[in-house]
Amino acid sequence: MPEKQNTEHVENSLSPHESHVAGELGERGFAGEADELPRGYFYSPFFLGTTALGPTNSIIWLSLVYTLGLAVGLTLVGRLSDIFGRRWFFIVGTAIGCIGAIVCSTANTIPVLIGGQVLIGLSASTGYSYAFIIGELVPVKYRFIFNSIIFWLRNFDYGGLLLYTAGLVLFILGLSSGGSLYPWTDAKVIAPIVVGFLCLIALFVYESYVDLKEPLIPLHFFRHRGWVAAMMSLSIGASVYYSQAIIWPQMTTNVYARGRVEWGGIVSCLVGIGITIGEIIGGTVAKNFGHWKIQCFCVITLGTIFLGLGALCNPNTPNTAMALVFVATAFIGWNEALVLPICTIAIRDQGEIGTAAGIAGSSRSAISTIASTVYSAVLTARVSETLSTQIPPAVIGAGLPASSVTEYMTAIAAGGTQKLLDAVPGLTPEILATGAEAYRWAYSDAYRTIFLTSLAFGGLGVICSLFIEDIDTMMGGKIAVTLTGREKEKEDPKE
């Protein structure tokens, strides 16, 4: 690439950690005068939304604790509200969400922000319960449409509650810590995983052999092949969503944004937009197509194929990558709009609809967290490999002394400030431009592995869809429950 092209490239397309080299900073590193900034700069969404709280390795928990809260909360809300009623669970859950939002919006440190996100995740477990609330209030044949639009204390299973909560929390905490906060061989990782796994094993033994009037997790659900298949399809589809929700924004920033902050922010939302649109479309048109089992198979297959095709993308194909990610996540959202209501239909007793949806939702969040950890571990290993093998030859070929490569990569990893880069012997704007391009291709190669990994998860989802129960004969007008005082008055038999 000619030197002139390199220079223009670095001026127009640098990532955040490189952009400072495009212009000179003032004395002692100041970027400018406050009086020279646009009016309202310090009150703008860009300033308020980018106030620094880090950096810290703990930031990974910001995304994980949300799904962890869902994983723990959904089963509890589903089962407890089946027994004690729905009203106060939703009132308290909403209040917890409000508190969490206040904590997050006023947080000055990452730990406080994570704490607020925990509350939001727990609160979301009540909001996510709309699936069985709507499901039990409307006729079975309308559950898909409505889903897209939106005993007692002494008999409760406290032993199951303790084992379930402790096991799931410890297992996911340990799994999520490995390779990020601590090495996989560290006792802080191994101990929670082992103890958590043993607690979950103990839970199923306890639920199987102890005579419980109100078991937390009725095991007969897991003996129902159709329900298990729908639950697994739901969980695997969500795994792809959560993993892409974490990884796609990184890919956008590292490969495609080229310093365009606002553009990168908008494109990062494609995963969430695709899932939402897919859920709306799926819930709206599902009844028109019928053949629910075939629908599930087709949409999860198409979603897997389109996501796998993302492996063909590179830094020069941003539009293709955006289209593939959007279409893939839309099909996955469509699948979720189908299998979530199926989890509330393919059960033997509609009186357990909350439990069925709650367990399915918890499994969805738990498996998603595990999948996200797998994706993160794969990405970390691949990024380390691609950066170490592709960056040194590129910058050395551009003229950087071999003895300066380690200092250059260390400076970039530390944020690439001017002070750090000035300390790298032999570094020029042309070399920096070449390095920026090499970084983009190295990251692109790493993300290619993630798309290929998605084929494995998606393929498992396709297999599960083959075992989903065909519910065509169940799509009638029956209603599981009516609101108190709204039941149709029965005719007097004497009249």
C-alpha positions as CSV (number, residue, x, y, z in Angstrom):
1,M,0.0,0.0,0.0
2,P,1.5,3.4,-0.9
3,E,2.6,5.7,1.9
4,K,0.1,8.4,0.9
5,Q,-2.8,5.9,1.2
6,N,-1.6,4.8,4.6
7,T,-1.5,8.4,5.9
8,E,-5.0,9.1,4.6
9,H,-6.2,5.9,6.1
10,V,-5.0,6.6,9.6
11,E,-6.5,10.1,9.5
12,N,-9.9,8.9,8.5
13,S,-10.4,5.5,10.0
14,L,-8.5,5.1,13.3
15,S,-10.0,3.2,16.2
16,P,-10.3,5.0,19.5
17,H,-7.0,3.8,20.9
18,E,-5.2,5.2,17.8
19,S,-7.1,8.4,16.8
20,H,-4.9,10.8,18.8
21,V,-2.1,10.5,16.3
22,A,-4.2,12.3,13.6
23,G,-3.6,15.6,15.3
24,E,-1.2,17.3,17.7
25,L,-2.1,17.6,21.4
26,G,-1.3,20.7,23.3
27,E,1.3,21.3,25.9
28,R,1.5,18.7,28.6
29,G,-1.0,16.5,26.7
30,F,-4.1,18.7,27.0
31,A,-6.5,18.2,24.0
32,G,-7.9,21.8,24.0
33,E,-9.6,24.6,25.8
34,A,-13.0,24.2,27.5
35,D,-14.2,27.4,25.9
36,E,-13.5,25.9,22.4
37,L,-15.9,23.0,23.0
38,P,-19.4,23.0,21.5
39,R,-22.2,24.5,23.6
40,G,-23.8,21.9,25.9
41,Y,-20.8,19.5,25.5
42,F,-20.7,18.5,29.1
43,Y,-24.4,17.8,29.2
44,S,-24.6,15.9,25.9
45,P,-25.6,12.2,25.8
46,F,-22.1,11.4,24.3
47,F,-20.3,13.0,27.3
48,L,-22.7,11.7,30.0
49,G,-22.9,8.2,28.4
50,T,-19.1,7.8,28.1
51,T,-18.0,8.8,31.6
52,A,-15.1,6.5,32.4
53,L,-15.6,3.9,35.2
54,G,-12.8,1.6,34.3
55,P,-10.8,-0.1,33.1
56,T,-11.1,-3.2,35.1
57,N,-11.3,-7.0,34.4
58,S,-14.5,-7.1,36.4
59,I,-16.4,-5.4,33.6
60,I,-17.2,-8.8,32.1
61,W,-19.6,-9.4,35.0
62,L,-21.7,-6.5,33.8
63,S,-23.2,-8.7,31.1
64,L,-23.0,-12.0,33.0
65,V,-24.9,-11.0,36.2
66,Y,-27.9,-10.1,34.2
67,T,-28.4,-13.6,32.7
68,L,-27.3,-15.1,36.1
69,G,-30.1,-13.1,37.8
70,L,-32.6,-14.4,35.2
71,A,-31.3,-18.0,35.6
72,V,-31.9,-17.9,39.3
73,G,-35.1,-15.8,39.3
74,L,-37.2,-17.4,36.6
75,T,-37.6,-20.8,38.1
76,L,-38.3,-19.2,41.5
77,V,-40.9,-16.7,40.2
78,G,-42.5,-19.4,38.0
79,R,-42.9,-21.9,40.8
80,L,-43.6,-19.6,43.7
81,S,-46.2,-17.6,41.7
82,D,-47.9,-20.9,40.7
83,I,-48.3,-21.6,44.4
84,F,-48.9,-18.1,46.0
85,G,-50.3,-16.1,43.2
86,R,-48.7,-13.6,40.7
87,R,-49.6,-10.1,41.9
88,W,-47.0,-9.4,44.6
89,F,-44.2,-11.0,42.8
90,F,-44.6,-8.6,39.9
91,I,-45.1,-5.6,42.2
92,V,-41.9,-6.4,44.2
93,G,-40.0,-7.4,41.0
94,T,-40.8,-4.1,39.4
95,A,-39.7,-2.2,42.5
96,I,-36.4,-4.1,42.6
97,G,-35.9,-3.1,38.9
98,C,-36.4,0.5,39.7
99,I,-33.9,0.4,42.5
100,G,-31.4,-1.4,40.2
101,A,-31.8,1.3,37.5
102,I,-31.2,4.1,40.1
103,V,-28.1,2.3,41.4
104,C,-26.7,1.8,37.9
105,S,-27.5,5.4,36.8
106,T,-25.7,6.9,39.8
107,A,-22.8,4.4,40.0
108,N,-19.3,5.8,40.2
109,T,-17.5,2.5,40.2
110,I,-17.7,-0.7,38.3
111,P,-18.6,-2.9,41.4
112,V,-21.6,-0.6,42.1
113,L,-22.7,-0.7,38.5
114,I,-22.5,-4.5,38.6
115,G,-24.5,-4.6,41.8
116,G,-27.3,-2.5,40.2
117,Q,-27.2,-4.9,37.2
118,V,-27.8,-7.8,39.6
119,L,-31.0,-6.2,40.8
120,I,-32.1,-5.5,37.2
121,G,-31.5,-9.1,36.3
122,L,-33.6,-10.4,39.2
123,S,-36.3,-7.9,38.3
124,A,-36.2,-9.0,34.7
125,S,-37.2,-12.5,35.9
126,T,-40.7,-11.1,36.7
127,G,-40.9,-9.2,33.5
128,Y,-39.8,-12.2,31.4
129,S,-42.7,-14.1,33.0
130,Y,-45.1,-12.5,30.6
131,A,-44.9,-15.7,28.6
132,F,-46.9,-17.7,31.1
133,I,-49.0,-14.8,32.4
134,I,-50.4,-14.1,28.9
135,G,-50.3,-17.8,28.1
136,E,-52.8,-18.8,30.8
137,L,-55.1,-15.8,30.2
138,V,-55.8,-16.3,26.5
139,P,-56.9,-19.3,24.4
140,V,-54.1,-21.6,23.4
141,K,-54.5,-20.8,19.7
142,Y,-53.8,-17.1,20.5
143,R,-50.8,-17.5,22.8
144,F,-48.3,-16.9,20.0
145,I,-49.9,-13.6,19.1
146,F,-50.3,-12.3,22.6
147,N,-46.8,-13.5,23.5
148,S,-45.4,-11.2,20.8
149,I,-47.4,-8.2,22.0
150,I,-46.0,-7.9,25.0
151,F,-49.8,-24.7,49.4
152,W,-49.3,-23.1,51.3
153,L,-46.1,-21.8,52.8
154,R,-45.4,-25.0,54.9
155,N,-45.3,-27.2,51.8
156,F,-42.8,-25.1,49.9
157,D,-39.6,-26.9,48.8
158,Y,-36.9,-24.9,50.8
159,G,-34.3,-27.7,50.4
160,G,-34.7,-27.5,46.6
161,L,-34.6,-23.7,46.7
162,L,-31.2,-23.8,48.6
163,L,-29.6,-26.4,46.4
164,Y,-30.8,-24.8,43.2
165,T,-29.8,-21.3,44.0
166,A,-26.4,-22.2,45.6
167,G,-25.6,-24.7,42.8
168,L,-26.5,-22.5,39.9
169,V,-24.9,-19.3,41.3
170,L,-21.6,-21.1,42.3
171,F,-21.3,-23.0,39.0
172,I,-21.9,-20.0,36.8
173,L,-19.7,-17.7,38.9
174,G,-16.8,-20.2,38.7
175,L,-17.3,-20.8,35.0
176,S,-17.5,-17.1,34.3
177,S,-14.4,-16.3,36.3
178,G,-12.1,-18.8,34.5
179,G,-9.8,-17.2,32.0
180,S,-10.9,-13.7,32.7
181,L,-10.5,-12.8,36.4
182,Y,-8.5,-15.9,37.4
183,P,-6.6,-18.7,35.6
184,W,-8.6,-21.8,35.0
185,T,-6.3,-23.7,37.4
186,D,-7.0,-21.3,40.2
187,A,-8.8,-22.6,43.2
188,K,-11.1,-19.6,43.0
189,V,-12.4,-21.0,39.7
190,I,-12.3,-24.7,40.4
191,A,-13.9,-24.7,43.8
192,P,-17.1,-22.8,42.8
193,I,-17.5,-25.0,39.7
194,V,-17.1,-28.3,41.6
195,V,-19.3,-27.3,44.6
196,G,-21.9,-25.8,42.3
197,F,-22.0,-28.8,40.1
198,L,-22.3,-31.1,43.1
199,C,-25.2,-29.0,44.5
200,L,-27.1,-29.3,41.2
201,I,-26.6,-33.1,41.2
202,A,-27.8,-33.1,44.8
203,L,-30.8,-31.1,43.7
204,F,-32.0,-33.7,41.2
205,V,-31.3,-36.5,43.7
206,Y,-33.2,-34.6,46.4
207,E,-36.2,-33.9,44.0
208,S,-36.3,-37.5,42.9
209,Y,-36.2,-39.3,46.2
210,V,-37.7,-37.0,48.8
211,D,-41.5,-37.0,49.1
212,L,-42.3,-33.4,48.4
213,K,-45.8,-31.9,48.2
214,E,-44.6,-28.9,46.2
215,P,-41.3,-29.7,44.6
216,L,-39.4,-26.7,43.3
217,I,-38.6,-28.5,40.0
218,P,-41.1,-31.2,39.2
219,L,-38.9,-33.8,37.4
220,H,-41.8,-35.0,35.2
221,F,-41.1,-32.1,32.9
222,F,-37.7,-33.6,32.0
223,R,-39.4,-36.9,31.1
224,H,-41.4,-35.1,28.5
225,R,-39.4,-35.2,25.3
226,G,-41.3,-32.5,23.5
227,W,-41.0,-30.0,26.4
228,V,-37.3,-30.8,26.8
229,A,-36.6,-30.3,23.1
230,A,-38.5,-27.0,23.1
231,M,-36.6,-25.8,26.2
232,M,-33.3,-26.7,24.7
233,S,-34.1,-25.0,21.4
234,L,-35.1,-21.9,23.4
235,S,-31.9,-22.1,25.4
236,I,-29.5,-22.6,22.4
237,G,-31.2,-19.8,20.4
238,A,-30.7,-17.5,23.4
239,S,-27.1,-18.6,23.7
240,V,-26.4,-17.3,20.2
241,Y,-28.2,-14.1,21.0
242,Y,-26.3,-13.4,24.2
243,S,-23.0,-14.3,22.7
244,Q,-23.5,-12.1,19.7
245,A,-24.8,-9.3,21.9
246,I,-21.4,-9.4,23.6
247,I,-19.1,-10.1,20.7
248,W,-20.7,-8.2,17.8
249,P,-20.2,-4.8,19.4
250,Q,-16.5,-5.7,19.9
251,M,-16.3,-6.7,16.3
252,T,-17.9,-3.5,15.1
253,T,-15.5,-1.4,17.1
254,N,-12.3,-3.4,16.3
255,V,-13.0,-4.2,12.7
256,Y,-15.6,-1.9,11.1
257,A,-16.1,1.3,13.0
258,R,-12.7,2.9,12.1
259,G,-13.1,5.6,14.6
260,R,-16.8,6.4,13.8
261,V,-18.2,6.3,17.3
262,E,-21.8,7.1,16.6
263,W,-21.9,4.7,13.6
264,G,-20.3,2.0,15.6
265,G,-22.9,2.5,18.4
266,I,-25.8,2.2,16.0
267,V,-24.4,-0.9,14.2
268,S,-23.8,-2.6,17.6
269,C,-27.5,-2.6,18.2
270,L,-28.2,-4.8,15.2
271,V,-28.3,-8.0,17.3
272,G,-30.9,-6.7,19.7
273,I,-33.0,-5.2,16.8
274,G,-32.8,-8.4,14.8
275,I,-34.0,-10.6,17.8
276,T,-36.8,-8.2,18.6
277,I,-38.1,-8.0,15.0
278,G,-37.8,-11.7,14.7
279,E,-39.9,-12.3,17.8
280,I,-42.6,-9.9,16.6
281,I,-42.7,-11.4,13.1
282,G,-42.7,-14.9,14.5
283,G,-45.4,-14.3,17.1
284,T,-47.6,-12.5,14.6
285,V,-47.4,-14.8,11.6
286,A,-46.8,-18.2,13.3
287,K,-50.5,-19.1,13.4
288,N,-50.9,-18.3,9.7
289,F,-48.2,-20.8,8.8
290,G,-49.2,-23.5,11.3
291,H,-47.0,-26.7,11.2
292,W,-45.2,-25.5,14.3
293,K,-42.6,-28.2,14.4
294,I,-41.6,-27.5,10.8
295,Q,-41.5,-23.8,11.5
296,C,-39.1,-24.3,14.4
297,F,-36.8,-26.5,12.3
298,C,-36.7,-24.1,9.4
299,V,-36.1,-20.9,11.3
300,I,-33.4,-22.2,13.6
301,T,-31.7,-23.8,10.5
302,L,-31.8,-20.6,8.6
303,G,-30.5,-18.6,11.6
304,T,-27.6,-21.0,12.0
305,I,-26.7,-20.9,8.3
306,F,-26.7,-17.1,8.0
307,L,-24.7,-16.8,11.2
308,G,-22.2,-19.3,10.0
309,L,-21.8,-17.4,6.7
310,G,-20.4,-14.6,8.9
311,A,-17.1,-16.5,8.8
312,L,-16.7,-15.4,5.2
313,C,-16.6,-11.7,6.1
314,N,-13.5,-9.5,6.5
315,P,-12.7,-5.9,7.2
316,N,-13.7,-4.9,3.6
317,T,-17.2,-6.4,3.9
318,P,-19.0,-4.5,6.6
319,N,-22.4,-4.4,4.8
320,T,-22.3,-8.1,4.3
321,A,-21.5,-8.8,7.9
322,M,-24.3,-6.5,9.1
323,A,-26.8,-8.1,6.8
324,L,-25.9,-11.6,7.9
325,V,-25.9,-10.8,11.6
326,F,-29.3,-9.0,11.3
327,V,-31.0,-11.8,9.3
328,A,-29.5,-14.6,11.4
329,T,-30.6,-13.0,14.7
330,A,-34.1,-12.2,13.2
331,F,-34.6,-15.9,12.5
332,I,-33.3,-16.8,16.0
333,G,-35.8,-14.4,17.4
334,W,-38.5,-16.0,15.3
335,N,-37.5,-19.4,16.8
336,E,-37.8,-18.0,20.3
337,A,-41.3,-16.6,19.6
338,L,-42.3,-20.2,18.7
339,V,-40.6,-22.4,21.3
340,L,-41.3,-20.2,24.4
341,P,-45.1,-20.6,24.0
342,I,-44.6,-24.2,23.1
343,C,-42.9,-24.7,26.5
344,T,-46.2,-23.5,28.1
345,I,-48.4,-25.6,25.8
346,A,-46.6,-29.0,25.7
347,I,-47.2,-29.8,29.3
348,R,-49.6,-32.2,31.0
349,D,-51.2,-29.7,33.4
350,Q,-51.8,-26.1,32.6
351,G,-51.8,-25.4,36.4
352,E,-48.0,-25.8,36.2
353,I,-47.6,-23.3,33.3
354,G,-45.6,-20.9,35.5
355,T,-43.2,-23.7,36.6
356,A,-42.8,-24.9,33.0
357,A,-42.0,-21.4,31.7
358,G,-39.9,-20.6,34.7
359,I,-37.7,-23.7,34.4
360,A,-37.4,-23.2,30.7
361,G,-36.4,-19.5,31.2
362,S,-33.9,-20.4,33.9
363,S,-32.4,-23.1,31.6
364,R,-32.3,-20.5,28.9
365,S,-30.3,-18.1,31.0
366,A,-28.0,-20.7,32.5
367,I,-27.1,-22.3,29.2
368,S,-26.7,-18.9,27.6
369,T,-24.2,-17.9,30.4
370,I,-22.3,-21.1,29.8
371,A,-22.3,-20.5,26.1
372,S,-21.2,-16.9,26.5
373,T,-18.3,-18.1,28.6
374,V,-17.3,-20.6,25.9
375,Y,-17.5,-17.9,23.3
376,S,-15.4,-15.6,25.4
377,A,-12.8,-18.3,26.1
378,V,-12.5,-19.2,22.4
379,L,-12.3,-15.5,21.4
380,T,-9.6,-14.7,24.0
381,A,-7.5,-17.6,22.8
382,R,-7.9,-16.7,19.1
383,V,-7.3,-13.0,19.6
384,S,-4.1,-13.8,21.5
385,E,-3.0,-16.1,18.6
386,T,-3.9,-13.8,15.7
387,L,-2.4,-10.7,17.2
388,S,0.8,-12.4,18.1
389,T,1.3,-14.0,14.7
390,Q,0.0,-11.2,12.4
391,I,0.9,-7.9,14.0
392,P,4.7,-8.3,14.3
393,P,5.4,-9.2,10.6
394,A,3.1,-6.3,9.5
395,V,4.8,-3.6,11.5
396,I,8.3,-4.9,10.9
397,G,7.6,-5.0,7.2
398,A,6.5,-1.3,7.5
399,G,9.8,-0.4,9.0
400,L,9.4,-0.8,12.8
401,P,12.6,-2.2,14.4
402,A,12.0,-5.8,15.6
403,S,13.2,-4.7,19.0
404,S,10.3,-2.3,19.3
405,V,7.5,-4.7,18.5
406,T,6.8,-5.7,22.1
407,E,6.8,-2.1,23.3
408,Y,4.4,-1.2,20.4
409,M,1.9,-4.0,21.1
410,T,2.1,-3.3,24.9
411,A,1.4,0.4,24.3
412,I,-1.6,-0.4,22.1
413,A,-2.9,-2.9,24.6
414,A,-2.6,-0.3,27.4
415,G,-4.7,2.2,25.4
416,G,-2.3,3.6,22.9
417,T,-2.0,7.0,24.4
418,Q,0.4,9.5,22.9
419,K,2.8,9.2,25.8
420,L,3.0,5.4,25.4
421,L,3.5,5.5,21.7
422,D,6.1,8.3,21.9
423,A,8.2,5.9,24.0
424,V,8.3,3.3,21.2
425,P,11.5,3.7,19.2
426,G,11.2,4.0,15.5
427,L,7.4,4.3,15.4
428,T,6.0,6.6,12.6
429,P,2.5,7.6,11.5
430,E,3.0,5.3,8.4
431,I,3.9,2.3,10.6
432,L,1.0,3.1,12.9
433,A,-1.4,3.1,10.0
434,T,-0.1,-0.2,8.8
435,G,-0.4,-1.6,12.4
436,A,-4.0,-0.3,12.6
437,E,-4.9,-2.2,9.4
438,A,-3.1,-5.3,10.6
439,Y,-5.0,-5.2,13.9
440,R,-8.3,-5.1,12.0
441,W,-7.4,-8.1,9.9
442,A,-6.1,-10.0,13.0
443,Y,-9.4,-9.3,14.9
444,S,-11.4,-10.3,11.9
445,D,-9.7,-13.7,11.7
446,A,-10.4,-14.2,15.4
447,Y,-14.1,-13.4,15.1
448,R,-14.3,-15.8,12.1
449,T,-13.7,-18.6,14.7
450,I,-16.6,-17.3,16.7
451,F,-19.0,-17.6,13.7
452,L,-17.8,-21.1,13.1
453,T,-18.3,-21.9,16.8
454,S,-21.9,-20.7,16.3
455,L,-22.4,-23.5,13.8
456,A,-21.8,-26.0,16.6
457,F,-24.4,-24.5,18.9
458,G,-26.9,-23.8,16.1
459,G,-26.5,-27.4,14.9
460,L,-27.4,-28.7,18.3
461,G,-30.5,-26.4,18.1
462,V,-31.5,-27.9,14.8
463,I,-31.2,-31.4,16.2
464,C,-33.4,-30.4,19.2
465,S,-36.0,-29.0,16.9
466,L,-36.6,-32.4,15.3
467,F,-37.9,-33.7,18.7
468,I,-40.3,-30.7,19.4
469,E,-43.8,-31.9,19.9
470,D,-46.3,-31.2,17.1
471,I,-48.9,-29.0,18.8
472,D,-51.3,-28.5,15.9
473,T,-54.0,-30.5,17.6
474,M,-53.7,-28.4,20.8
475,M,-54.3,-25.0,19.1
476,G,-57.9,-24.6,20.2
477,G,-59.7,-22.0,22.2
478,K,-59.2,-23.3,25.7
479,I,-58.1,-20.9,28.4
480,A,-56.0,-22.0,31.4
481,V,-57.3,-19.4,33.9
482,T,-59.5,-16.3,34.0
483,L,-59.1,-13.1,36.0
484,T,-61.0,-13.2,39.3
485,G,-64.5,-11.9,38.9
486,R,-64.3,-12.1,35.1
487,E,-65.5,-15.7,34.6
488,K,-68.5,-16.3,32.4
489,E,-71.6,-16.7,34.6
490,K,-72.9,-20.3,34.5
491,E,-76.5,-20.8,33.6
492,D,-78.8,-21.8,36.5
493,P,-79.6,-25.4,35.9
494,K,-83.1,-24.8,37.3
495,E,-84.0,-22.3,34.5
